[in-house]
Amino acid sequence: MNIQDRLQLLYTLEQAAYELVQKISDELPKGTKVRVREMNYFSGKIEEHVLTVNKVTYYESELSIQCESDDGLISYYGTDVDIEVIK
């Protein structure tokens, strides 16, 4: 594979990533309630939080889901989050 082939492949992958992020953003519009499970690094226990999505962004090949708790705490999650929409 030559450099031009690699560049074309990278472009194709980036386009696919943007399309996936758009679909994720459509599924998580601002105001969506979600349940997030994450490990508390101090206790080692899995905790569940009900949060509200503020926005979904994709910058420098990193997905970021910004959520806010009822008490105003802002949290950011990436692709490694255990998240589900509360219907």
PyMOL Python script that loads the backbone (N, CA, C, O; Angstrom):
from pymol import cmd

cmd.read_pdbstr("""\
ATOM      1  N   MET A   1       0.847  -1.171   0.000  1.00  0.00           N
ATOM      2  CA  MET A   1       0.000   0.000   0.000  1.00  0.00           C
ATOM      3  C   MET A   1       0.899   1.243   0.000  1.00  0.00           C
ATOM      4  O   MET A   1       1.771   1.392   0.855  1.00  0.00           O
ATOM      5  N   ASN A   2       0.675   2.111  -0.951  1.00  0.00           N
ATOM      6  CA  ASN A   2       1.487   3.327  -1.032  1.00  0.00           C
ATOM      7  C   ASN A   2       0.846   4.461  -0.225  1.00  0.00           C
ATOM      8  O   ASN A   2      -0.243   4.308   0.328  1.00  0.00           O
ATOM      9  N   ILE A   3       1.534   5.582  -0.171  1.00  0.00           N
ATOM     10  CA  ILE A   3       1.092   6.705   0.660  1.00  0.00           C
ATOM     11  C   ILE A   3      -0.277   7.220   0.225  1.00  0.00           C
ATOM     12  O   ILE A   3      -1.111   7.559   1.065  1.00  0.00           O
ATOM     13  N   GLN A   4      -0.509   7.280  -1.087  1.00  0.00           N
ATOM     14  CA  GLN A   4      -1.803   7.776  -1.565  1.00  0.00           C
ATOM     15  C   GLN A   4      -2.941   6.854  -1.127  1.00  0.00           C
ATOM     16  O   GLN A   4      -4.016   7.321  -0.751  1.00  0.00           O
ATOM     17  N   ASP A   5      -2.700   5.549  -1.176  1.00  0.00           N
ATOM     18  CA  ASP A   5      -3.707   4.588  -0.712  1.00  0.00           C
ATOM     19  C   ASP A   5      -3.972   4.762   0.783  1.00  0.00           C
ATOM     20  O   ASP A   5      -5.119   4.709   1.226  1.00  0.00           O
ATOM     21  N   ARG A   6      -2.919   4.968   1.546  1.00  0.00           N
ATOM     22  CA  ARG A   6      -3.077   5.168   2.992  1.00  0.00           C
ATOM     23  C   ARG A   6      -3.857   6.450   3.302  1.00  0.00           C
ATOM     24  O   ARG A   6      -4.718   6.464   4.182  1.00  0.00           O
ATOM     25  N   LEU A   7      -3.550   7.514   2.577  1.00  0.00           N
ATOM     26  CA  LEU A   7      -4.269   8.771   2.775  1.00  0.00           C
ATOM     27  C   LEU A   7      -5.745   8.616   2.418  1.00  0.00           C
ATOM     28  O   LEU A   7      -6.614   9.129   3.123  1.00  0.00           O
ATOM     29  N   GLN A   8      -6.028   7.917   1.337  1.00  0.00           N
ATOM     30  CA  GLN A   8      -7.415   7.691   0.933  1.00  0.00           C
ATOM     31  C   GLN A   8      -8.153   6.857   1.980  1.00  0.00           C
ATOM     32  O   GLN A   8      -9.308   7.136   2.303  1.00  0.00           O
ATOM     33  N   LEU A   9      -7.483   5.836   2.504  1.00  0.00           N
ATOM     34  CA  LEU A   9      -8.083   5.004   3.546  1.00  0.00           C
ATOM     35  C   LEU A   9      -8.367   5.832   4.796  1.00  0.00           C
ATOM     36  O   LEU A   9      -9.438   5.712   5.393  1.00  0.00           O
ATOM     37  N   LEU A  10      -7.420   6.665   5.191  1.00  0.00           N
ATOM     38  CA  LEU A  10      -7.609   7.523   6.359  1.00  0.00           C
ATOM     39  C   LEU A  10      -8.790   8.469   6.149  1.00  0.00           C
ATOM     40  O   LEU A  10      -9.600   8.661   7.056  1.00  0.00           O
ATOM     41  N   TYR A  11      -8.890   9.051   4.975  1.00  0.00           N
ATOM     42  CA  TYR A  11     -10.005   9.943   4.655  1.00  0.00           C
ATOM     43  C   TYR A  11     -11.338   9.198   4.769  1.00  0.00           C
ATOM     44  O   TYR A  11     -12.298   9.715   5.342  1.00  0.00           O
ATOM     45  N   THR A  12     -11.390   8.002   4.228  1.00  0.00           N
ATOM     46  CA  THR A  12     -12.606   7.191   4.275  1.00  0.00           C
ATOM     47  C   THR A  12     -12.989   6.862   5.714  1.00  0.00           C
ATOM     48  O   THR A  12     -14.162   6.941   6.078  1.00  0.00           O
ATOM     49  N   LEU A  13     -12.006   6.494   6.532  1.00  0.00           N
ATOM     50  CA  LEU A  13     -12.266   6.195   7.940  1.00  0.00           C
ATOM     51  C   LEU A  13     -12.754   7.425   8.698  1.00  0.00           C
ATOM     52  O   LEU A  13     -13.654   7.327   9.533  1.00  0.00           O
ATOM     53  N   GLU A  14     -12.162   8.583   8.409  1.00  0.00           N
ATOM     54  CA  GLU A  14     -12.587   9.822   9.067  1.00  0.00           C
ATOM     55  C   GLU A  14     -14.025  10.172   8.696  1.00  0.00           C
ATOM     56  O   GLU A  14     -14.807  10.592   9.548  1.00  0.00           O
ATOM     57  N   GLN A  15     -14.368   9.997   7.423  1.00  0.00           N
ATOM     58  CA  GLN A  15     -15.740  10.275   6.982  1.00  0.00           C
ATOM     59  C   GLN A  15     -16.722   9.342   7.683  1.00  0.00           C
ATOM     60  O   GLN A  15     -17.791   9.771   8.118  1.00  0.00           O
ATOM     61  N   ALA A  16     -16.359   8.069   7.792  1.00  0.00           N
ATOM     62  CA  ALA A  16     -17.220   7.099   8.477  1.00  0.00           C
ATOM     63  C   ALA A  16     -17.373   7.470   9.952  1.00  0.00           C
ATOM     64  O   ALA A  16     -18.462   7.350  10.512  1.00  0.00           O
ATOM     65  N   ALA A  17     -16.297   7.914  10.575  1.00  0.00           N
ATOM     66  CA  ALA A  17     -16.352   8.320  11.984  1.00  0.00           C
ATOM     67  C   ALA A  17     -17.292   9.509  12.162  1.00  0.00           C
ATOM     68  O   ALA A  17     -18.095   9.523  13.095  1.00  0.00           O
ATOM     69  N   TYR A  18     -17.205  10.500  11.287  1.00  0.00           N
ATOM     70  CA  TYR A  18     -18.087  11.658  11.393  1.00  0.00           C
ATOM     71  C   TYR A  18     -19.548  11.257  11.217  1.00  0.00           C
ATOM     72  O   TYR A  18     -20.422  11.786  11.904  1.00  0.00           O
ATOM     73  N   GLU A  19     -19.820  10.328  10.303  1.00  0.00           N
ATOM     74  CA  GLU A  19     -21.189   9.852  10.107  1.00  0.00           C
ATOM     75  C   GLU A  19     -21.701   9.139  11.356  1.00  0.00           C
ATOM     76  O   GLU A  19     -22.848   9.338  11.755  1.00  0.00           O
ATOM     77  N   LEU A  20     -20.862   8.311  11.975  1.00  0.00           N
ATOM     78  CA  LEU A  20     -21.258   7.624  13.211  1.00  0.00           C
ATOM     79  C   LEU A  20     -21.507   8.611  14.342  1.00  0.00           C
ATOM     80  O   LEU A  20     -22.473   8.467  15.091  1.00  0.00           O
ATOM     81  N   VAL A  21     -20.651   9.602  14.470  1.00  0.00           N
ATOM     82  CA  VAL A  21     -20.828  10.618  15.514  1.00  0.00           C
ATOM     83  C   VAL A  21     -22.135  11.375  15.289  1.00  0.00           C
ATOM     84  O   VAL A  21     -22.840  11.693  16.247  1.00  0.00           O
ATOM     85  N   GLN A  22     -22.458  11.662  14.041  1.00  0.00           N
ATOM     86  CA  GLN A  22     -23.724  12.350  13.744  1.00  0.00           C
ATOM     87  C   GLN A  22     -24.914  11.496  14.172  1.00  0.00           C
ATOM     88  O   GLN A  22     -25.886  12.013  14.723  1.00  0.00           O
ATOM     89  N   LYS A  23     -24.837  10.195  13.921  1.00  0.00           N
ATOM     90  CA  LYS A  23     -25.915   9.292  14.348  1.00  0.00           C
ATOM     91  C   LYS A  23     -26.013   9.241  15.871  1.00  0.00           C
ATOM     92  O   LYS A  23     -27.113   9.246  16.424  1.00  0.00           O
ATOM     93  N   ILE A  24     -24.869   9.193  16.549  1.00  0.00           N
ATOM     94  CA  ILE A  24     -24.865   9.207  18.018  1.00  0.00           C
ATOM     95  C   ILE A  24     -25.458  10.518  18.526  1.00  0.00           C
ATOM     96  O   ILE A  24     -26.248  10.523  19.470  1.00  0.00           O
ATOM     97  N   SER A  25     -25.079  11.617  17.903  1.00  0.00           N
ATOM     98  CA  SER A  25     -25.595  12.929  18.283  1.00  0.00           C
ATOM     99  C   SER A  25     -27.111  12.997  18.079  1.00  0.00           C
ATOM    100  O   SER A  25     -27.823  13.586  18.892  1.00  0.00           O
ATOM    101  N   ASP A  26     -27.599  12.394  16.998  1.00  0.00           N
ATOM    102  CA  ASP A  26     -29.043  12.358  16.748  1.00  0.00           C
ATOM    103  C   ASP A  26     -29.768  11.538  17.814  1.00  0.00           C
ATOM    104  O   ASP A  26     -30.896  11.862  18.188  1.00  0.00           O
ATOM    105  N   GLU A  27     -29.123  10.477  18.304  1.00  0.00           N
ATOM    106  CA  GLU A  27     -29.724   9.621  19.329  1.00  0.00           C
ATOM    107  C   GLU A  27     -29.621  10.232  20.731  1.00  0.00           C
ATOM    108  O   GLU A  27     -30.369   9.851  21.631  1.00  0.00           O
ATOM    109  N   LEU A  28     -28.700  11.173  20.912  1.00  0.00           N
ATOM    110  CA  LEU A  28     -28.492  11.809  22.214  1.00  0.00           C
ATOM    111  C   LEU A  28     -28.607  13.331  22.106  1.00  0.00           C
ATOM    112  O   LEU A  28     -27.643  14.044  22.386  1.00  0.00           O
ATOM    113  N   PRO A  29     -29.783  13.836  21.700  1.00  0.00           N
ATOM    114  CA  PRO A  29     -29.909  15.294  21.618  1.00  0.00           C
ATOM    115  C   PRO A  29     -29.876  15.924  23.010  1.00  0.00           C
ATOM    116  O   PRO A  29     -30.083  15.247  24.018  1.00  0.00           O
ATOM    117  N   LYS A  30     -29.615  17.214  23.046  1.00  0.00           N
ATOM    118  CA  LYS A  30     -29.576  17.944  24.316  1.00  0.00           C
ATOM    119  C   LYS A  30     -30.872  17.699  25.076  1.00  0.00           C
ATOM    120  O   LYS A  30     -31.964  17.773  24.513  1.00  0.00           O
ATOM    121  N   GLY A  31     -30.730  17.405  26.371  1.00  0.00           N
ATOM    122  CA  GLY A  31     -31.889  17.163  27.212  1.00  0.00           C
ATOM    123  C   GLY A  31     -32.235  15.696  27.405  1.00  0.00           C
ATOM    124  O   GLY A  31     -33.101  15.365  28.214  1.00  0.00           O
ATOM    125  N   THR A  32     -31.559  14.805  26.662  1.00  0.00           N
ATOM    126  CA  THR A  32     -31.820  13.375  26.796  1.00  0.00           C
ATOM    127  C   THR A  32     -31.328  12.878  28.151  1.00  0.00           C
ATOM    128  O   THR A  32     -30.202  13.170  28.553  1.00  0.00           O
ATOM    129  N   LYS A  33     -32.166  12.137  28.845  1.00  0.00           N
ATOM    130  CA  LYS A  33     -31.769  11.526  30.121  1.00  0.00           C
ATOM    131  C   LYS A  33     -31.068  10.208  29.815  1.00  0.00           C
ATOM    132  O   LYS A  33     -31.557   9.400  29.025  1.00  0.00           O
ATOM    133  N   VAL A  34     -29.919  10.002  30.448  1.00  0.00           N
ATOM    134  CA  VAL A  34     -29.150   8.773  30.253  1.00  0.00           C
ATOM    135  C   VAL A  34     -28.733   8.203  31.606  1.00  0.00           C
ATOM    136  O   VAL A  34     -28.621   8.916  32.603  1.00  0.00           O
ATOM    137  N   ARG A  35     -28.510   6.901  31.600  1.00  0.00           N
ATOM    138  CA  ARG A  35     -27.962   6.223  32.779  1.00  0.00           C
ATOM    139  C   ARG A  35     -26.527   5.854  32.440  1.00  0.00           C
ATOM    140  O   ARG A  35     -26.275   5.189  31.435  1.00  0.00           O
ATOM    141  N   VAL A  36     -25.595   6.278  33.265  1.00  0.00           N
ATOM    142  CA  VAL A  36     -24.173   6.010  33.050  1.00  0.00           C
ATOM    143  C   VAL A  36     -23.674   5.144  34.197  1.00  0.00           C
ATOM    144  O   VAL A  36     -23.940   5.423  35.366  1.00  0.00           O
ATOM    145  N   ARG A  37     -22.949   4.092  33.847  1.00  0.00           N
ATOM    146  CA  ARG A  37     -22.313   3.249  34.857  1.00  0.00           C
ATOM    147  C   ARG A  37     -20.807   3.440  34.736  1.00  0.00           C
ATOM    148  O   ARG A  37     -20.235   3.313  33.653  1.00  0.00           O
ATOM    149  N   GLU A  38     -20.183   3.746  35.856  1.00  0.00           N
ATOM    150  CA  GLU A  38     -18.735   3.933  35.846  1.00  0.00           C
ATOM    151  C   GLU A  38     -18.153   3.508  37.182  1.00  0.00           C
ATOM    152  O   GLU A  38     -18.838   3.489  38.205  1.00  0.00           O
ATOM    153  N   MET A  39     -16.882   3.172  37.149  1.00  0.00           N
ATOM    154  CA  MET A  39     -16.217   2.747  38.371  1.00  0.00           C
ATOM    155  C   MET A  39     -15.743   3.961  39.158  1.00  0.00           C
ATOM    156  O   MET A  39     -15.140   4.879  38.603  1.00  0.00           O
ATOM    157  N   ASN A  40     -16.022   3.955  40.442  1.00  0.00           N
ATOM    158  CA  ASN A  40     -15.485   4.960  41.347  1.00  0.00           C
ATOM    159  C   ASN A  40     -14.044   4.548  41.635  1.00  0.00           C
ATOM    160  O   ASN A  40     -13.803   3.487  42.211  1.00  0.00           O
ATOM    161  N   TYR A  41     -13.099   5.376  41.240  1.00  0.00           N
ATOM    162  CA  TYR A  41     -11.688   5.000  41.359  1.00  0.00           C
ATOM    163  C   TYR A  41     -11.189   4.967  42.799  1.00  0.00           C
ATOM    164  O   TYR A  41     -10.149   4.373  43.082  1.00  0.00           O
ATOM    165  N   PHE A  42     -11.920   5.598  43.704  1.00  0.00           N
ATOM    166  CA  PHE A  42     -11.522   5.566  45.112  1.00  0.00           C
ATOM    167  C   PHE A  42     -12.015   4.299  45.809  1.00  0.00           C
ATOM    168  O   PHE A  42     -11.278   3.677  46.575  1.00  0.00           O
ATOM    169  N   SER A  43     -13.273   3.918  45.537  1.00  0.00           N
ATOM    170  CA  SER A  43     -13.847   2.743  46.209  1.00  0.00           C
ATOM    171  C   SER A  43     -13.721   1.473  45.379  1.00  0.00           C
ATOM    172  O   SER A  43     -13.786   0.368  45.917  1.00  0.00           O
ATOM    173  N   GLY A  44     -13.540   1.626  44.061  1.00  0.00           N
ATOM    174  CA  GLY A  44     -13.476   0.465  43.177  1.00  0.00           C
ATOM    175  C   GLY A  44     -14.838  -0.105  42.837  1.00  0.00           C
ATOM    176  O   GLY A  44     -14.926  -1.130  42.161  1.00  0.00           O
ATOM    177  N   LYS A  45     -15.906   0.541  43.292  1.00  0.00           N
ATOM    178  CA  LYS A  45     -17.262   0.052  43.044  1.00  0.00           C
ATOM    179  C   LYS A  45     -17.860   0.719  41.810  1.00  0.00           C
ATOM    180  O   LYS A  45     -17.542   1.861  41.479  1.00  0.00           O
ATOM    181  N   ILE A  46     -18.741  -0.034  41.137  1.00  0.00           N
ATOM    182  CA  ILE A  46     -19.460   0.512  39.993  1.00  0.00           C
ATOM    183  C   ILE A  46     -20.615   1.365  40.515  1.00  0.00           C
ATOM    184  O   ILE A  46     -21.400   0.924  41.354  1.00  0.00           O
ATOM    185  N   GLU A  47     -20.702   2.587  40.006  1.00  0.00           N
ATOM    186  CA  GLU A  47     -21.773   3.498  40.401  1.00  0.00           C
ATOM    187  C   GLU A  47     -22.630   3.810  39.184  1.00  0.00           C
ATOM    188  O   GLU A  47     -22.138   3.847  38.056  1.00  0.00           O
ATOM    189  N   GLU A  48     -23.916   4.032  39.422  1.00  0.00           N
ATOM    190  CA  GLU A  48     -24.850   4.432  38.380  1.00  0.00           C
ATOM    191  C   GLU A  48     -25.270   5.865  38.622  1.00  0.00           C
ATOM    192  O   GLU A  48     -25.537   6.266  39.754  1.00  0.00           O
ATOM    193  N   HIS A  49     -25.326   6.633  37.543  1.00  0.00           N
ATOM    194  CA  HIS A  49     -25.759   8.024  37.629  1.00  0.00           C
ATOM    195  C   HIS A  49     -26.786   8.277  36.537  1.00  0.00           C
ATOM    196  O   HIS A  49     -26.628   7.804  35.412  1.00  0.00           O
ATOM    197  N   VAL A  50     -27.833   9.017  36.860  1.00  0.00           N
ATOM    198  CA  VAL A  50     -28.784   9.484  35.858  1.00  0.00           C
ATOM    199  C   VAL A  50     -28.397  10.920  35.548  1.00  0.00           C
ATOM    200  O   VAL A  50     -28.376  11.779  36.430  1.00  0.00           O
ATOM    201  N   LEU A  51     -28.092  11.167  34.275  1.00  0.00           N
ATOM    202  CA  LEU A  51     -27.584  12.470  33.851  1.00  0.00           C
ATOM    203  C   LEU A  51     -28.375  12.982  32.657  1.00  0.00           C
ATOM    204  O   LEU A  51     -29.141  12.242  32.040  1.00  0.00           O
ATOM    205  N   THR A  52     -28.180  14.245  32.344  1.00  0.00           N
ATOM    206  CA  THR A  52     -28.809  14.869  31.186  1.00  0.00           C
ATOM    207  C   THR A  52     -27.726  15.239  30.180  1.00  0.00           C
ATOM    208  O   THR A  52     -26.733  15.874  30.535  1.00  0.00           O
ATOM    209  N   VAL A  53     -27.917  14.843  28.929  1.00  0.00           N
ATOM    210  CA  VAL A  53     -26.943  15.148  27.879  1.00  0.00           C
ATOM    211  C   VAL A  53     -26.999  16.637  27.551  1.00  0.00           C
ATOM    212  O   VAL A  53     -28.076  17.193  27.334  1.00  0.00           O
ATOM    213  N   ASN A  54     -25.828  17.279  27.518  1.00  0.00           N
ATOM    214  CA  ASN A  54     -25.726  18.671  27.073  1.00  0.00           C
ATOM    215  C   ASN A  54     -25.363  18.741  25.597  1.00  0.00           C
ATOM    216  O   ASN A  54     -25.983  19.474  24.826  1.00  0.00           O
ATOM    217  N   LYS A  55     -24.337  17.961  25.209  1.00  0.00           N
ATOM    218  CA  LYS A  55     -23.937  17.961  23.799  1.00  0.00           C
ATOM    219  C   LYS A  55     -23.015  16.787  23.518  1.00  0.00           C
ATOM    220  O   LYS A  55     -22.408  16.211  24.421  1.00  0.00           O
ATOM    221  N   VAL A  56     -22.929  16.450  22.233  1.00  0.00           N
ATOM    222  CA  VAL A  56     -22.029  15.412  21.740  1.00  0.00           C
ATOM    223  C   VAL A  56     -21.094  16.087  20.747  1.00  0.00           C
ATOM    224  O   VAL A  56     -21.548  16.755  19.819  1.00  0.00           O
ATOM    225  N   THR A  57     -19.790  15.913  20.940  1.00  0.00           N
ATOM    226  CA  THR A  57     -18.816  16.521  20.037  1.00  0.00           C
ATOM    227  C   THR A  57     -17.803  15.485  19.570  1.00  0.00           C
ATOM    228  O   THR A  57     -17.646  14.423  20.174  1.00  0.00           O
ATOM    229  N   TYR A  58     -17.128  15.815  18.493  1.00  0.00           N
ATOM    230  CA  TYR A  58     -16.062  14.975  17.949  1.00  0.00           C
ATOM    231  C   TYR A  58     -14.943  15.916  17.538  1.00  0.00           C
ATOM    232  O   TYR A  58     -15.092  16.697  16.598  1.00  0.00           O
ATOM    233  N   TYR A  59     -13.822  15.839  18.245  1.00  0.00           N
ATOM    234  CA  TYR A  59     -12.716  16.760  18.002  1.00  0.00           C
ATOM    235  C   TYR A  59     -11.411  15.993  18.069  1.00  0.00           C
ATOM    236  O   TYR A  59     -11.160  15.255  19.021  1.00  0.00           O
ATOM    237  N   GLU A  60     -10.592  16.169  17.065  1.00  0.00           N
ATOM    238  CA  GLU A  60      -9.297  15.491  16.980  1.00  0.00           C
ATOM    239  C   GLU A  60      -9.434  13.989  17.226  1.00  0.00           C
ATOM    240  O   GLU A  60      -8.694  13.403  18.016  1.00  0.00           O
ATOM    241  N   SER A  61     -10.391  13.387  16.537  1.00  0.00           N
ATOM    242  CA  SER A  61     -10.644  11.937  16.570  1.00  0.00           C
ATOM    243  C   SER A  61     -11.083  11.424  17.931  1.00  0.00           C
ATOM    244  O   SER A  61     -10.904  10.244  18.233  1.00  0.00           O
ATOM    245  N   GLU A  62     -11.654  12.289  18.755  1.00  0.00           N
ATOM    246  CA  GLU A  62     -12.137  11.891  20.079  1.00  0.00           C
ATOM    247  C   GLU A  62     -13.610  12.256  20.227  1.00  0.00           C
ATOM    248  O   GLU A  62     -13.998  13.409  20.044  1.00  0.00           O
ATOM    249  N   LEU A  63     -14.423  11.255  20.560  1.00  0.00           N
ATOM    250  CA  LEU A  63     -15.829  11.487  20.861  1.00  0.00           C
ATOM    251  C   LEU A  63     -15.949  11.987  22.295  1.00  0.00           C
ATOM    252  O   LEU A  63     -15.278  11.476  23.192  1.00  0.00           O
ATOM    253  N   SER A  64     -16.799  12.980  22.512  1.00  0.00           N
ATOM    254  CA  SER A  64     -17.040  13.486  23.862  1.00  0.00           C
ATOM    255  C   SER A  64     -18.538  13.685  24.050  1.00  0.00           C
ATOM    256  O   SER A  64     -19.184  14.403  23.286  1.00  0.00           O
ATOM    257  N   ILE A  65     -19.081  13.033  25.084  1.00  0.00           N
ATOM    258  CA  ILE A  65     -20.480  13.208  25.446  1.00  0.00           C
ATOM    259  C   ILE A  65     -20.494  13.995  26.755  1.00  0.00           C
ATOM    260  O   ILE A  65     -20.082  13.498  27.803  1.00  0.00           O
ATOM    261  N   GLN A  66     -20.979  15.236  26.668  1.00  0.00           N
ATOM    262  CA  GLN A  66     -21.022  16.090  27.856  1.00  0.00           C
ATOM    263  C   GLN A  66     -22.379  15.923  28.530  1.00  0.00           C
ATOM    264  O   GLN A  66     -23.422  16.102  27.902  1.00  0.00           O
ATOM    265  N   CYS A  67     -22.354  15.576  29.824  1.00  0.00           N
ATOM    266  CA  CYS A  67     -23.579  15.375  30.600  1.00  0.00           C
ATOM    267  C   CYS A  67     -23.537  16.228  31.857  1.00  0.00           C
ATOM    268  O   CYS A  67     -22.472  16.618  32.337  1.00  0.00           O
ATOM    269  N   GLU A  68     -24.733  16.505  32.379  1.00  0.00           N
ATOM    270  CA  GLU A  68     -24.845  17.299  33.600  1.00  0.00           C
ATOM    271  C   GLU A  68     -25.729  16.573  34.605  1.00  0.00           C
ATOM    272  O   GLU A  68     -26.776  16.035  34.246  1.00  0.00           O
ATOM    273  N   SER A  69     -25.309  16.560  35.850  1.00  0.00           N
ATOM    274  CA  SER A  69     -26.111  15.955  36.915  1.00  0.00           C
ATOM    275  C   SER A  69     -27.150  16.965  37.392  1.00  0.00           C
ATOM    276  O   SER A  69     -27.090  18.142  37.040  1.00  0.00           O
ATOM    277  N   ASP A  70     -28.099  16.496  38.193  1.00  0.00           N
ATOM    278  CA  ASP A  70     -29.135  17.389  38.723  1.00  0.00           C
ATOM    279  C   ASP A  70     -28.555  18.517  39.567  1.00  0.00           C
ATOM    280  O   ASP A  70     -29.146  19.592  39.666  1.00  0.00           O
ATOM    281  N   ASP A  71     -27.390  18.268  40.177  1.00  0.00           N
ATOM    282  CA  ASP A  71     -26.770  19.315  41.001  1.00  0.00           C
ATOM    283  C   ASP A  71     -25.769  20.178  40.231  1.00  0.00           C
ATOM    284  O   ASP A  71     -25.012  20.938  40.834  1.00  0.00           O
ATOM    285  N   GLY A  72     -25.764  20.062  38.889  1.00  0.00           N
ATOM    286  CA  GLY A  72     -24.954  20.940  38.057  1.00  0.00           C
ATOM    287  C   GLY A  72     -23.551  20.469  37.741  1.00  0.00           C
ATOM    288  O   GLY A  72     -22.809  21.181  37.065  1.00  0.00           O
ATOM    289  N   LEU A  73     -23.162  19.293  38.206  1.00  0.00           N
ATOM    290  CA  LEU A  73     -21.823  18.767  37.929  1.00  0.00           C
ATOM    291  C   LEU A  73     -21.735  18.323  36.467  1.00  0.00           C
ATOM    292  O   LEU A  73     -22.564  17.537  36.008  1.00  0.00           O
ATOM    293  N   ILE A  74     -20.741  18.820  35.740  1.00  0.00           N
ATOM    294  CA  ILE A  74     -20.530  18.465  34.338  1.00  0.00           C
ATOM    295  C   ILE A  74     -19.532  17.317  34.260  1.00  0.00           C
ATOM    296  O   ILE A  74     -18.482  17.349  34.902  1.00  0.00           O
ATOM    297  N   SER A  75     -19.872  16.301  33.463  1.00  0.00           N
ATOM    298  CA  SER A  75     -18.991  15.150  33.241  1.00  0.00           C
ATOM    299  C   SER A  75     -18.849  14.925  31.748  1.00  0.00           C
ATOM    300  O   SER A  75     -19.758  15.226  30.974  1.00  0.00           O
ATOM    301  N   TYR A  76     -17.702  14.393  31.349  1.00  0.00           N
ATOM    302  CA  TYR A  76     -17.432  14.094  29.947  1.00  0.00           C
ATOM    303  C   TYR A  76     -17.154  12.607  29.805  1.00  0.00           C
ATOM    304  O   TYR A  76     -16.425  12.023  30.607  1.00  0.00           O
ATOM    305  N   TYR A  77     -17.739  11.996  28.779  1.00  0.00           N
ATOM    306  CA  TYR A  77     -17.563  10.568  28.538  1.00  0.00           C
ATOM    307  C   TYR A  77     -17.147  10.350  27.092  1.00  0.00           C
ATOM    308  O   TYR A  77     -17.529  11.104  26.197  1.00  0.00           O
ATOM    309  N   GLY A  78     -16.360   9.304  26.882  1.00  0.00           N
ATOM    310  CA  GLY A  78     -15.906   8.955  25.543  1.00  0.00           C
ATOM    311  C   GLY A  78     -16.503   7.638  25.097  1.00  0.00           C
ATOM    312  O   GLY A  78     -17.600   7.264  25.510  1.00  0.00           O
ATOM    313  N   THR A  79     -15.770   6.943  24.250  1.00  0.00           N
ATOM    314  CA  THR A  79     -16.267   5.698  23.676  1.00  0.00           C
ATOM    315  C   THR A  79     -16.236   4.539  24.654  1.00  0.00           C
ATOM    316  O   THR A  79     -16.827   3.495  24.381  1.00  0.00           O
ATOM    317  N   ASP A  80     -15.571   4.691  25.773  1.00  0.00           N
ATOM    318  CA  ASP A  80     -15.451   3.594  26.737  1.00  0.00           C
ATOM    319  C   ASP A  80     -16.529   3.626  27.819  1.00  0.00           C
ATOM    320  O   ASP A  80     -16.420   2.908  28.813  1.00  0.00           O
ATOM    321  N   VAL A  81     -17.561   4.441  27.643  1.00  0.00           N
ATOM    322  CA  VAL A  81     -18.590   4.594  28.667  1.00  0.00           C
ATOM    323  C   VAL A  81     -19.689   3.536  28.506  1.00  0.00           C
ATOM    324  O   VAL A  81     -20.018   3.135  27.389  1.00  0.00           O
ATOM    325  N   ASP A  82     -20.242   3.096  29.624  1.00  0.00           N
ATOM    326  CA  ASP A  82     -21.410   2.219  29.641  1.00  0.00           C
ATOM    327  C   ASP A  82     -22.613   3.137  29.828  1.00  0.00           C
ATOM    328  O   ASP A  82     -22.885   3.590  30.940  1.00  0.00           O
ATOM    329  N   ILE A  83     -23.336   3.413  28.739  1.00  0.00           N
ATOM    330  CA  ILE A  83     -24.400   4.418  28.764  1.00  0.00           C
ATOM    331  C   ILE A  83     -25.641   3.859  28.088  1.00  0.00           C
ATOM    332  O   ILE A  83     -25.552   3.101  27.122  1.00  0.00           O
ATOM    333  N   GLU A  84     -26.801   4.246  28.612  1.00  0.00           N
ATOM    334  CA  GLU A  84     -28.058   3.871  27.966  1.00  0.00           C
ATOM    335  C   GLU A  84     -29.038   5.022  28.102  1.00  0.00           C
ATOM    336  O   GLU A  84     -29.026   5.757  29.089  1.00  0.00           O
ATOM    337  N   VAL A  85     -29.892   5.165  27.088  1.00  0.00           N
ATOM    338  CA  VAL A  85     -30.915   6.201  27.098  1.00  0.00           C
ATOM    339  C   VAL A  85     -32.057   5.733  27.982  1.00  0.00           C
ATOM    340  O   VAL A  85     -32.477   4.579  27.902  1.00  0.00           O
ATOM    341  N   ILE A  86     -32.559   6.620  28.821  1.00  0.00           N
ATOM    342  CA  ILE A  86     -33.719   6.332  29.664  1.00  0.00           C
ATOM    343  C   ILE A  86     -34.951   6.802  28.907  1.00  0.00           C
ATOM    344  O   ILE A  86     -35.070   7.978  28.565  1.00  0.00           O
ATOM    345  N   LYS A  87     -35.848   5.892  28.652  1.00  0.00           N
ATOM    346  CA  LYS A  87     -37.052   6.257  27.881  1.00  0.00           C
ATOM    347  C   LYS A  87     -38.232   6.468  28.775  1.00  0.00           C
ATOM    348  O   LYS A  87     -39.323   6.779  28.296  1.00  0.00           O
TER     349      LYS A  87
END
""", "prot")
cmd.dss("prot")
cmd.show_as("cartoon", "prot")
cmd.util.cbc("prot")
cmd.orient("prot")
